[in-house]
Amino acid sequence: MPRKCLFFVLLFISLVHFSLGEEIDHKDFYITPRIGFSTFSGHIGIELQYKHFAFNIGDFMGEKVKHCLTYGIKYYFKSHHSTWYFGLGGGTALDEFIGENNWRQHIGFILGYRWRWGKGWDFNLGIGPLFPIGKDGSTFPMFDLAFGYSF
C-alpha cells in the first residue's frame, strides 16, 4: 500500500511540474481517461464531459470482487476550470464476491472538487455515501480520488 501512495504522490508532482504555465482549451466536449482509486470512475476509467455534465465509466478491482463496473453522472459548476462537483453513481459486480459481502449492485452520491491545471490535467477528490441495492446492510463511503487528462 505505501508503494501505491508514493507512486500517486510522485505522479502528481510530475504532472504539476510538466504542465505549469499552460491553460486548457475552452471547448464544450472533453474526453478524459482516468486512473486512481474511485468508486465513481474505477481504478481505470473514462469520463465524457459535455459542458457542465460528465458521464463516467470504469473498472474497480478490489479484494472482495475482481471486477466491478462503475458508472455515474457528474455536474461540474464550472466546465473549464477548477470547481466543485456533485454526482450520482453506482456499480455492478461482474464477478462473484469473496467472503460475506455479496452486494451485486450499489448506488450513491458524491460531492467533490476538481483541480485543473495545465493543458488538460486534473485531479478529482470527492466523498459521499454508497448504498446496496436489494440487500440489507449499512452504507459505506463512495470516494473519488483520480487523476485525468482531458482531450
Summary of the structure (lengths in Angstrom):
residues: 151
radius of gyration: 15.7
end to end distance: 30.6
largest distance: 50.7
contacts: 475
relative contact order: 0.22
helix: 12%
strand: 53%
